Amino acid sequence: MKIIITGSLGNISKPLTEKLVHNGHQVTVISTRPERQAEIENIGAQAAIGSMEDVDFLTATFATADAVYCMESLAPNAFFDKDLDVSAAIIQICKNYQKAIQESGVKKVIHLSSIGAHTDKGVGLLAFHYQAEQIFNELDDDVSIKFMRPVGFYYNMLAFIPTIKAQGTIVSNYGGDNKEPWVSPLDIASVIAQEFEKPFEGRTVRYIASDEVAPNEVAAVLGQAVGKPDLQWTAIPDEAFLNRLVSFGMNPQTARGFTEMNAARLNGILYEDYYKHRPELGPHKLNDYAKEFAAIYHQQ
């Protein structure tokens, strides 16, 4: 197949591109950065340099494909941009994808959604994934869509490093011994590559996870990896957590979304649909990721 990959050479898109090229597909990778072209071509793919905000560019690029992989991303500092409505920006990208898919005539779509996309109530910042899926679902019925819903990414744990170093603890507004799912981008890429090999029929949803571990277990594993075997996970009230995020410079609207999202981990809303459709866990476990975490921890 001729497949378009969005997301440049990110944590998911790069290993996904490598797998698809290995499987014999003709892959084109969309990137906003011209300097990425050589690296993309070295993998065996073609580069299409342009923006997710440019509908005409997306339409022309999608028109050359049998299938497309759509993901939304913002600038690395987006959560700290006081003038940016993160949810609105993501929704606009989804509308651009919708129009490009409709006008290009491509009929096979894989969309990177998320845990929490089953509802727009009580999941905080993740509500935009529900809205995004609704936008894609407005496409004509002859467009087949596979919604991929990964859980929390391991690399989100890197946000723990500052408080581990400054206070000797992980701080959040949830915690405890209830297990929750985490995922490696490598396992996400593997699942999506598998889905490209399967028939596209109607609209489907697939959750993706690598491991299920409790916050206190996370602290133990990461602490052992970085040489702090007594590392603890400290849960603080929602308001205190919100104030911490804002004090770090996060956009207050985004900070409220993060706080509610974390509360949804504790009250069960976030994972209620996941446990109804629990996936087979991928091979990359927390203990594997802890080595990568420790390397980054000691570099900072």
C-alpha positions, 0 to 999 in steps of 0.5 A, a space after each residue: 500500500 501507499 501510506 501517508 504518515 503524519 507526526 514526522 519522525 516522532 516517538 511513534 511515527 519513526 518506528 512505525 515508518 520503519 516497520 511499514 517500510 520493512 513490510 514492503 509499503 510505500 511510505 510518505 512521511 509528513 514533516 514541517 521541518 525540511 531538515 528531516 527530509 534526509 533522515 526520512 529518506 534514509 529510512 526508505 520513505 519519502 518526505 512531504 514537507 508541509 503543515 497540518 494547518 495547510 488543508 490544501 497540502 494535506 489534501 494533495 498529499 493524501 490523494 496519492 495514498 491508499 491509507 493515512 495515519 493521522 495524529 495531532 501534535 503541538 509545539 513542545 511548549 504548547 502547555 505553557 503557552 498562556 495564549 494557546 487553547 490546546 483543545 481548540 488547536 487540536 480540534 482544528 487540526 482534526 477538522 483539517 484532516 477531515 476535510 483533506 480525507 473527504 476531498 482527497 478520496 482516501 478511504 482507509 484511515 488510522 487515527 491516533 486517539 487516546 485513553 479517555 476518548 470514550 467520553 467528554 465528561 470528567 476526563 479533563 484535558 483528554 476530552 478533546 480526544 472524544 471530540 476528535 473522534 466525533 469529527 472523524 466519525 462525521 466522514 462518509 460511511 465508505 471511509 473506514 477508520 481505526 481509532 487507536 487508543 493508547 494509555 499513558 505513555 511511559 515518557 510522560 514519567 519524565 515530568 517526575 524528574 524535577 520533583 524527584 531531584 528537588 524534593 526526593 518524591 513524585 508528586 501528583 493529585 493521585 496515587 496508591 496501590 491501584 494498578 493503571 496501564 502504561 504504554 511504550 511508543 514502540 508497542 503503539 507503533 507495532 500495533 498500528 503496523 499490524 492494523 495496516 495489514 488487516 482489513 479496513 471495515 467500518 469504524 473500530 476501536 483498539 486500546 493499546 497498553 504495555 504494562 499495568 502498575 500502581 503509582 507506588 510500584 512506579 515509584 519503587 521501580 524508578 527509584 531503584 533505577 536512579 539510585 533512590 530505592 526509598 523513593 515515594 509517590 506523594 498524593 496531594 489535593 487537587 487544588 494544591 496540584 493545580 496551583 503547583 502546575 500554574 506556579 511552574 508556568 503552565 497555562 491555567 486552563 491546561 493545568 485544570 485539564 491535567 488536574 481533572 485528568 489525573 483525578 479521573 485516574 483515581 475515580 475510575 472514569 478514565 479507565 472504565 471503557 479500557 477495562 471493558 475492552 482490555 487489550 493484550 499487553 505489549 512486550 515493553 514493560 516498566 522495568 525496561 523503560 526504567 533504564 531509559 528513564 534513569 539515563 535521562 535522569 542522570 543527564 539532567 
